[in-house]
Amino acid sequence: MRAKIWPSSTTSPTETFTFRITPVIGAYGVSLLTALTAGLLAWWQPWLRLREGARSLLHPALPILAVTWVGGVVLHHIAWTRPSGEPVTVTLIQGNIEQDMKWRPEWVRASLDTYLKLTLTSRSRLTLLPETALPMLNVDVPRDYFQALAEHARENGGDLLLGIPELAEGTPSRYFNSVISLGSSPAQVYRKHHLVPFGDYFPRWFFITWVMNALDIPMSDFSRGDARQQPLAVAGQHIAVNICYEDVFGEEIIRQLPKATILANFTNDAWWGDSIASEQHLQKAQMRAQETGRYMLRATNTGVTAIIDERGRLRAAGPEFVATTVQGAVQGFTGSTPYIVVGNWAFLALSAVMLVTAALGRPR
C-alpha cells in the first residue's frame, strides 16, 4: 500500500503560530506563551464589562498581548536555516509486525522476509527500517541477508539505515538498541542513549533486579549509548538519528546539530495499539522539526510513518496497521535556529523574567 501524500499548502492556524515561535524558544516556550495568552485574556475580560468612564485608558494586558503576537509575525519572515545540496529520495519501511508476535522465535523468519521484500521495492537513495526491525542480535543475522540489503542500497547509489539490537564487539555482556548503516558509505552506528525504564532496561533496585534475573527475559536490559554521538554520514547527508521516544527531548536532539542536515526517528509504536498515542508521538516529531528547521523522517514498525518538513508539516504519511512504504524527496538544511544554540535556556529565562515581574508587581 502506498502512503497518502499531504498537500504542501496544508497549514493550520496552530502550525502558523508555532513554526514562527518554536525555533526561538522551543516547545516549552510555546506552551508558556499559550498559557500566558489565555491568562491575559482572562485578565482583560472583566475590564471590558466595566462602564466606559471606569476604564483606564490602557489595560496592562494589551501591550503584552501585542508584543507576543506581533513578535510572531515578525519572526515569520526570518529564515533561520537554509537548504543544503540537492534533495535526496527516501523510502521509509513499515513492516507492521504485531507486537505480541514480534519476539517469538517462530516469527523471526516472517519478520526478515517482510522487511527484505519491502526494502527491495525501494528505488530511493536512502532507505530507513524502523527500531529493532530485525528481532535478533546483529551477530545472529544471516550474513547473506545483510549482503542483500547492502547490495540493494548500493544499486540505488546510496545507503540503508536499519534498527537492530547490536552486540558490541569485545563486550559480550553489553548490547544496544542501535541503528546501523549498510550500503555505499562506510559502516556506522548510532546507539540509543535515553533508554525507557522498564522497557529498554530495568533500574538497579534489589527486588526488581532479583525478579528480572529469575525471569531471564531476553533483550530486556540494553546498555546505554554515549550521550553525544555524531550524525551518520549517508546518502550525501548527515542524519541525526534518534530512537523511540528520544525525539520527545528537544534538548537532546540538538546535540547532533548544527552538523546534521536531516533528523530521523526510528520507533515501534505498535506498543500503543489502536490509541491516540501514535498521533501524539507524531506531533512531538513535528515540534522537533520546527525547533531545528530540518526535515524529520519517521520509520515505524507501525504508528505514523511519515516525512515531516522543516516547518513541521506532513509531506507524506502512511496508514497505521498495514505493511507499507512511504516515499518522497527531502531537502537537507544547514544553519542554526536560536533553539539549536541555546536550547531550553531561552524558555527558562523567559519564565524567570515573568516570575520576577509578578513578584515585584504584587501589591504589598
C-alpha positions in Angstrom: 0.0 0.0 0.0 1.3 3.4 -0.9 1.3 6.3 1.5 -1.0 9.3 1.5 0.6 12.4 0.1 -0.3 15.5 2.1 -0.7 18.8 0.2 2.1 21.3 0.8 -0.4 24.0 1.5 -1.9 22.2 4.5 -1.3 24.6 7.4 -3.4 25.0 10.4 -3.6 28.2 12.5 -1.7 26.4 15.2 1.1 25.5 12.8 1.2 29.1 11.6 1.9 30.4 15.1 4.2 27.6 16.3 6.6 27.5 13.4 7.3 31.2 14.0 7.9 30.9 17.7 9.2 27.3 18.2 12.6 27.8 16.5 13.3 30.5 19.1 12.0 29.2 22.5 11.1 25.6 21.7 8.0 23.6 22.6 8.1 24.6 26.3 8.2 28.2 25.3 5.2 27.8 23.0 3.3 26.2 25.9 4.3 29.1 28.1 3.1 31.7 25.7 -0.1 29.9 25.1 -0.8 29.8 28.8 0.2 33.5 29.1 -2.2 34.5 26.3 -5.1 32.6 28.0 -4.3 34.3 31.3 -4.1 37.7 29.8 -7.4 37.3 28.0 -9.0 36.2 31.3 -7.4 39.2 33.0 -8.7 41.6 30.3 -12.2 40.2 30.1 -13.6 41.8 33.3 -12.2 45.2 32.2 -14.4 45.0 29.1 -17.5 44.8 31.2 -16.8 48.0 33.1 -18.6 51.2 32.2 -16.6 53.4 29.8 -15.9 56.0 32.5 -14.5 53.5 34.9 -12.0 52.0 32.4 -8.4 53.1 32.4 -7.0 54.3 29.1 -5.0 51.1 28.6 -5.3 47.8 30.2 -1.8 46.2 31.0 -2.7 43.0 29.2 -3.0 44.8 25.8 0.7 45.7 25.3 1.8 42.3 26.5 -0.5 40.5 24.1 0.6 42.8 21.3 4.3 42.1 21.8 3.6 38.3 22.0 1.6 38.1 18.8 3.3 40.9 16.7 6.6 39.3 17.6 5.4 36.1 16.0 4.5 37.9 12.8 8.0 39.5 12.7 9.7 36.1 13.2 7.7 34.6 10.3 10.0 36.5 7.9 13.2 35.1 9.3 14.7 32.1 7.7 16.9 30.5 10.4 18.1 27.6 8.3 18.9 27.3 4.5 18.8 24.4 2.0 22.0 22.5 1.5 22.7 20.5 -1.6 20.2 18.6 -3.8 17.1 16.9 -2.4 17.6 13.2 -1.6 15.0 10.5 -2.3 13.9 8.4 0.7 11.8 5.3 1.3 10.5 4.6 4.8 9.7 1.0 5.5 6.8 0.0 7.8 6.6 -3.8 8.4 3.6 -3.9 10.7 4.8 -6.9 12.7 2.3 -7.5 15.6 3.8 -6.6 19.0 2.7 -9.9 20.7 4.3 -11.9 17.8 7.5 -9.8 17.2 9.9 -11.6 19.6 8.6 -15.1 19.2 11.2 -17.4 17.6 8.7 -18.8 15.1 8.1 -15.3 13.8 11.7 -14.3 13.1 11.8 -15.6 9.6 8.5 -13.9 8.7 9.9 -10.6 10.0 13.1 -10.9 8.0 11.1 -11.8 4.9 8.7 -8.9 5.3 11.4 -6.3 5.6 13.5 -7.7 2.8 10.6 -7.8 0.5 9.6 -4.2 1.3 13.2 -3.0 1.1 13.7 -4.5 -2.4 10.8 -2.3 -3.7 12.8 0.9 -2.7 14.4 2.9 -5.6 15.5 5.7 -3.2 19.0 6.8 -2.4 18.2 6.5 1.3 16.1 3.7 2.9 15.0 3.5 6.6 13.9 0.5 8.5 12.4 1.0 12.0 13.6 0.3 15.5 14.5 -3.3 16.1 13.1 -4.2 12.7 15.1 -7.4 12.9 14.2 -9.1 16.2 17.6 -10.6 16.8 21.1 -9.6 17.6 23.2 -8.4 14.7 25.7 -11.2 15.1 22.8 -13.8 14.6 21.5 -12.3 11.4 22.5 -14.5 8.4 25.4 -12.9 6.5 23.7 -13.2 3.1 20.7 -11.2 4.5 22.9 -8.2 5.3 24.6 -8.6 2.0 21.3 -8.5 0.1 20.3 -5.3 1.9 23.7 -3.6 1.4 23.9 -4.6 -2.3 20.4 -3.2 -3.0 21.3 0.1 -1.3 24.5 0.3 -3.4 22.4 -0.4 -6.5 20.3 2.7 -5.6 23.5 4.7 -5.2 23.0 5.2 -1.5 22.5 3.7 1.9 20.1 1.9 4.2 19.6 2.6 7.9 18.4 -0.3 10.0 17.2 -0.6 13.5 18.5 -3.7 15.3 19.7 -5.0 18.7 23.5 -4.7 18.5 26.1 -6.8 20.4 29.2 -4.7 20.8 32.5 -6.2 19.8 34.7 -7.2 22.6 31.9 -6.8 25.2 29.8 -10.0 25.2 27.6 -8.8 28.1 26.7 -5.4 26.5 24.1 -5.0 23.8 22.5 -1.8 22.5 19.3 -0.6 20.8 21.0 0.6 17.7 20.7 1.9 14.1 23.4 0.7 11.7 24.2 1.7 8.2 24.6 -0.5 5.2 25.5 0.4 1.6 27.8 2.8 -0.2 29.1 4.7 2.8 31.4 3.3 5.5 29.6 1.3 8.2 28.3 3.5 11.0 26.2 3.0 14.1 24.1 5.0 16.5 23.3 3.6 19.9 20.2 4.7 21.9 21.2 6.8 24.9 17.9 7.8 26.5 16.6 4.4 27.5 13.0 3.7 28.5 12.7 2.5 32.1 11.1 -1.0 32.4 11.2 -1.1 28.5 14.8 -0.8 27.4 16.2 -1.5 30.9 15.3 -2.2 34.5 16.5 0.1 37.3 19.1 -1.5 39.6 16.7 -1.9 42.5 17.3 -5.0 44.6 13.8 -6.6 44.3 13.3 -5.8 40.6 16.9 -6.9 39.8 16.2 -10.2 41.5 12.9 -10.8 39.8 14.3 -10.0 36.3 17.3 -12.2 36.8 14.9 -15.0 37.8 12.7 -14.4 34.7 15.7 -14.2 32.3 13.7 -12.2 29.7 15.9 -11.9 26.5 17.0 -8.4 25.5 15.3 -6.6 28.4 18.3 -4.7 29.6 20.0 -2.7 26.9 23.2 -0.8 27.6 23.2 3.0 27.2 24.9 4.6 24.2 27.1 7.8 24.5 25.2 11.0 25.3 27.0 12.8 22.4 27.2 10.9 19.1 28.0 12.1 15.6 25.3 12.2 12.8 25.5 9.3 10.4 27.1 10.4 7.1 25.0 8.6 4.5 23.4 9.3 1.1 25.2 12.7 0.9 23.5 13.9 4.1 24.3 13.9 7.8 21.4 12.2 9.6 20.7 12.9 13.3 19.4 9.6 14.5 17.1 9.2 17.5 15.3 6.1 18.6 11.8 5.6 20.0 10.9 8.4 22.5 14.2 10.2 22.2 12.5 12.6 19.9 10.4 13.8 22.9 13.5 15.6 24.3 14.4 18.6 22.1 17.4 19.5 24.3 18.9 16.1 23.4 18.2 16.2 19.7 20.2 19.4 19.3 23.4 17.6 20.5 23.9 16.5 16.9 23.3 19.9 15.4 24.1 22.1 13.6 26.2 19.4 11.8 23.2 17.2 11.0 21.2 18.2 7.9 18.2 15.8 8.4 16.6 14.3 11.5 15.4 10.7 11.6 13.4 8.8 14.2 13.3 5.0 14.3 10.4 3.7 16.5 7.9 1.0 17.2 4.6 2.5 18.1 2.8 -0.9 18.0 3.0 -0.8 21.8 0.2 1.6 21.9 -2.3 -0.3 19.8 -5.3 1.5 18.5 -5.0 4.6 20.6 -4.1 8.3 20.1 -0.5 7.7 21.4 0.9 7.3 17.9 -0.6 10.6 16.7 0.8 12.3 19.8 4.2 10.9 19.1 4.0 12.2 15.6 3.2 15.7 16.9 6.3 15.6 19.1 8.4 14.8 16.0 6.8 17.8 14.2 7.9 20.1 17.1 11.5 18.8 16.7 11.4 19.7 13.0 10.2 23.2 13.8 12.7 23.7 16.6 15.7 22.8 14.4 14.5 23.9 10.9 15.1 20.5 9.5 13.2 17.6 7.9 12.2 14.8 10.2 11.9 11.2 8.8 9.9 8.7 10.9 10.3 5.0 10.2 8.0 2.9 12.4 7.1 -0.7 12.7 3.6 0.7 12.8 2.5 4.0 14.1 2.7 7.0 11.8 5.5 6.5 9.3 5.9 10.0 7.8 8.0 12.7 6.2 7.8 16.0 8.0 9.3 19.2 6.5 11.3 21.9 8.2 8.2 23.7 9.3 6.7 20.7 10.9 4.2 20.0 8.1 3.4 16.5 7.0 4.6 15.9 3.4 3.7 12.2 3.3 2.4 9.7 5.8 1.4 6.0 5.7 -1.7 4.4 7.3 -1.3 2.5 10.6 -1.6 -1.2 11.0 -0.6 -2.2 7.4 2.7 -3.1 5.8 3.6 -0.2 3.6 6.3 2.2 2.4 6.4 6.0 2.4 8.4 7.6 -0.4 9.4 11.1 -1.2 12.2 13.6 -1.7 13.6 15.5 1.3 15.8 18.5 1.5 18.8 18.8 3.8 19.2 22.1 5.7 22.2 23.8 7.4 22.4 26.7 9.9 21.2 27.1 13.4 17.9 28.3 14.9 18.1 30.1 18.2 16.8 26.9 19.9 19.8 24.9 18.5 22.2 27.5 20.0 20.6 27.9 23.5 18.2 25.0 23.9 15.7 25.5 26.7 17.6 28.3 28.3 15.5 30.9 26.5 12.3 29.3 27.9 13.9 29.2 31.4 15.0 32.9 31.1 11.5 34.0 30.0 10.0 32.1 32.9 12.3 33.7 35.3 11.5 37.2 34.0 7.8 36.5 34.3 8.2 35.2 37.9 10.3 38.3 39.0 7.9 40.7 37.3 4.9 39.0 39.0 6.7 39.2 42.4 7.6 42.8 42.0 4.2 43.8 40.8 2.2 42.3 43.7 0.6 44.8 46.0 2.0 45.0 49.5 
